[in-house]
């Protein structure tokens, strides 16, 4: 029987992309994968409710930047990122997915995820854990926040002739990591932004599952090759 892979999902909102992953886990679309934690930086994120109401429920965690800084005088955004890493990576997941997570991680998180720093001071660095992000824009276009609105406006003004979405590896530079899955999304002149958004979200629900499956399959292949070398 294939080894089950542990996946942690980070969200900030309703969790519709999380739901796509929940529906796909341990199916042919996302085989031998189980979501073991859902983390949010917003207490009211409905995605936390989605996870908690499952049978059996999926563990959830919450930590927001400003409350953390307020209750820990002298701490910085990098300290917050490191604390999130400790929560998210404590159980050594195989993959971390940012699915509508509205916070930009700096080195405080990424150095731990990349296996460059330990989870706790004095400890051994953990294994490198891939972190991927869903972004509603094509590579190199509309990095950062409000990408859907910016892409829609640019198309309607004739500034771009194609728009789309991607899942990419997370690096320090915002939305500039290696693209894993890229898909153009149709758009028409004069259509309401709501119609475009609906098309975007439908495509997102598909490629976030595809990208997760791709990364886990690549990890399995590398592990198999490493075992043959040993």
C-alpha positions as CSV (number, residue, x, y, z in Angstrom):
1,X,0.0,0.0,0.0
2,X,1.4,3.4,-1.0
3,X,2.5,5.7,1.9
4,X,0.0,8.4,2.7
5,X,1.3,11.9,2.2
6,X,0.4,14.7,4.7
7,X,-0.7,18.0,3.3
8,X,-1.2,21.3,5.2
9,X,-3.4,24.0,3.7
10,X,-3.2,27.7,4.6
11,X,-6.3,29.9,3.9
12,X,-7.6,33.3,4.7
13,X,-11.2,33.2,3.5
14,X,-14.1,31.0,2.5
15,X,-12.0,28.0,1.6
16,X,-13.5,27.1,-1.7
17,X,-10.1,26.0,-3.0
18,X,-9.6,24.1,0.3
19,X,-12.9,22.4,-0.5
20,X,-11.6,21.3,-3.9
21,X,-8.6,19.7,-2.1
22,X,-10.8,18.1,0.5
23,X,-13.0,16.6,-2.2
24,X,-9.9,15.3,-4.1
25,X,-7.8,13.9,-1.3
26,X,-7.4,10.1,-1.5
27,X,-9.1,10.0,-4.9
28,X,-7.4,9.3,-8.3
29,X,-7.1,13.1,-8.7
30,X,-5.0,13.4,-5.5
31,X,-4.1,9.8,-4.5
32,X,-2.6,8.8,-1.1
33,X,-2.9,12.3,0.3
34,X,-4.5,13.5,3.4
35,X,-5.0,17.0,4.7
36,X,-3.8,17.0,8.3
37,X,-4.1,20.7,9.2
38,X,-5.9,23.8,8.0
39,X,-4.3,27.0,9.2
40,X,-5.7,30.6,8.9
41,X,-4.5,34.1,9.7
42,X,-8.1,35.2,10.0
43,X,-10.3,33.8,12.8
44,X,-13.5,34.2,10.9
45,X,-12.3,32.3,7.8
46,X,-15.1,29.9,6.8
47,X,-12.5,27.4,5.6
48,X,-11.8,26.7,9.3
49,X,-15.4,25.7,9.7
50,X,-15.3,23.5,6.6
51,X,-12.4,21.6,8.2
52,X,-13.9,21.4,11.7
53,X,-17.3,20.2,10.5
54,X,-15.9,17.2,8.6
55,X,-16.3,13.7,10.0
56,X,-13.7,13.1,11.3
57,X,-12.8,16.8,11.7
58,X,-9.5,18.1,10.4
59,X,-7.4,19.9,13.0
60,X,-7.3,23.7,12.6
61,X,-5.0,26.5,13.8
62,X,-5.3,30.3,13.8
63,X,-2.7,33.0,14.3
64,X,-2.9,36.6,13.0
65,X,-0.1,39.0,12.6
66,X,-1.3,42.0,14.4
67,X,-2.7,40.2,17.5
68,X,0.6,38.3,17.7
69,X,2.7,41.5,17.6
70,X,0.5,43.1,20.1
71,X,0.7,40.3,22.6
72,X,4.5,39.9,22.0
73,X,6.2,43.3,22.4
74,X,9.5,43.4,20.6
75,X,8.6,40.7,18.2
76,X,8.6,41.3,14.4
77,X,6.9,40.2,11.3
78,X,9.8,37.7,10.8
79,X,9.1,36.3,14.2
80,X,5.5,35.9,13.3
81,X,6.4,34.0,10.1
82,X,8.7,31.7,12.1
83,X,5.9,31.0,14.6
84,X,3.6,30.2,11.8
85,X,6.3,27.8,10.4
86,X,6.5,26.1,13.8
87,X,2.7,25.5,13.8
88,X,2.4,24.5,10.2
89,X,5.5,22.3,10.0
90,X,5.4,20.7,13.4
91,X,4.0,17.4,12.1
92,X,6.5,17.3,9.2
93,X,4.0,17.5,6.3
94,X,5.0,16.5,2.9
95,X,3.5,19.6,1.2
96,X,2.2,23.0,2.2
97,X,-0.4,24.7,0.0
98,X,-1.3,28.4,0.2
99,X,-4.9,28.4,-1.0
100,X,-6.1,32.0,-0.9
101,X,-3.7,32.8,2.0
102,X,-3.5,36.6,2.2
103,X,-0.1,37.0,3.8
104,X,3.3,37.3,2.2
105,X,5.9,35.1,3.9
106,X,9.4,36.3,4.3
107,X,12.6,34.4,5.2
108,X,11.3,33.7,8.8
109,X,9.0,31.1,7.3
110,X,10.8,30.1,4.1
111,X,14.2,29.4,5.7
112,X,12.5,26.9,8.0
113,X,10.4,25.3,5.2
114,X,13.6,25.1,3.1
115,X,15.4,23.2,5.8
116,X,17.9,26.0,6.4
117,X,16.9,26.8,10.0
118,X,15.5,24.6,12.9
119,X,11.9,24.7,14.1
120,X,13.2,25.5,17.6
121,X,16.5,27.1,18.7
122,X,19.2,24.5,19.1
123,X,17.3,21.8,17.2
124,X,18.3,20.2,13.9
125,X,16.9,21.8,10.7
126,X,13.8,19.9,9.5
127,X,13.6,18.3,6.0
128,X,12.9,20.7,3.2
129,X,9.2,20.9,2.6
130,X,7.7,22.2,-0.7
131,X,5.4,25.2,-0.4
132,X,3.2,26.1,-3.3
133,X,0.8,29.0,-3.9
134,X,-2.3,29.6,-6.1
135,X,-2.2,32.9,-7.8
136,X,-4.9,34.2,-10.2
137,X,-2.6,35.6,-12.9
138,X,-0.2,34.3,-15.5
139,X,3.5,34.2,-14.7
140,X,5.1,37.6,-14.4
141,X,1.7,39.4,-14.7
142,X,-0.2,41.1,-11.9
143,X,2.0,39.9,-9.0
144,X,0.5,40.5,-5.5
145,X,-2.9,41.5,-4.4
146,X,-6.1,42.2,-6.4
147,X,-4.8,40.3,-9.4
148,X,-8.2,39.4,-10.7
149,X,-9.4,43.0,-10.7
150,X,-6.2,44.2,-12.2
151,X,-6.2,41.6,-15.0
152,X,-9.9,42.3,-15.8
153,X,-9.3,46.0,-16.1
154,X,-6.1,45.6,-18.1
155,X,-7.9,43.4,-20.6
156,X,-10.9,45.7,-20.9
157,X,-8.6,48.6,-21.6
158,X,-6.7,46.6,-24.3
159,X,-3.5,46.5,-22.3
160,X,-3.3,42.7,-22.3
161,X,-4.8,40.1,-24.7
162,X,-4.7,37.1,-22.4
163,X,-5.2,36.4,-18.7
164,X,-5.1,33.3,-16.5
165,X,-4.0,31.6,-13.3
166,X,-1.1,29.5,-12.0
167,X,0.2,27.5,-9.1
168,X,3.9,28.2,-8.4
169,X,6.5,27.3,-5.8
170,X,6.8,29.9,-3.1
171,X,10.0,31.9,-3.0
172,X,10.9,35.2,-1.3
173,X,10.0,37.3,-4.4
174,X,6.2,37.6,-4.5
175,X,4.5,35.3,-7.0
176,X,7.8,34.7,-8.8
177,X,8.5,31.1,-7.9
178,X,8.7,28.3,-10.5
179,X,5.3,27.9,-12.2
180,X,4.0,24.3,-11.8
181,X,0.6,24.6,-13.6
182,X,-0.4,27.5,-15.8
183,X,-3.7,27.9,-17.4
184,X,-5.2,30.7,-19.6
185,X,-8.8,31.6,-18.7
186,X,-11.2,33.0,-21.3
187,X,-12.4,36.6,-21.0
188,X,-14.5,38.7,-23.3
189,X,-14.8,42.4,-23.9
190,X,-17.6,44.1,-21.9
191,X,-18.5,41.1,-19.7
192,X,-19.1,41.8,-16.0
193,X,-16.2,41.1,-13.7
194,X,-18.4,38.7,-11.8
195,X,-18.6,36.4,-14.8
196,X,-14.8,36.5,-15.2
197,X,-14.3,35.8,-11.5
198,X,-16.6,32.8,-11.6
199,X,-14.5,31.4,-14.5
200,X,-11.3,32.0,-12.7
201,X,-12.4,30.3,-9.5
202,X,-13.7,27.2,-11.4
203,X,-10.3,26.9,-13.0
204,X,-8.5,27.5,-9.7
205,X,-10.3,24.5,-8.1
206,X,-9.0,22.3,-10.8
207,X,-5.3,23.4,-11.0
208,X,-4.7,23.5,-7.3
209,X,-5.5,19.8,-7.2
210,X,-3.4,19.1,-10.3
211,X,-0.4,21.0,-8.9
212,X,-0.6,19.3,-5.5
213,X,-0.7,15.9,-7.3
214,X,2.2,16.9,-9.5
215,X,4.5,17.9,-6.6
216,X,3.6,14.8,-4.5
217,X,4.3,12.6,-7.6
218,X,7.6,14.2,-8.2
219,X,8.6,13.7,-4.5
220,X,7.6,10.0,-4.8
221,X,9.7,9.7,-7.9
222,X,12.7,11.3,-6.3
223,X,12.4,9.1,-3.2
224,X,12.2,6.0,-5.5
225,X,15.3,7.0,-7.4
226,X,17.1,7.8,-4.1
227,X,16.2,4.3,-2.9
228,X,17.6,2.7,-6.0
229,X,20.9,4.6,-5.6
230,X,21.2,3.4,-2.0
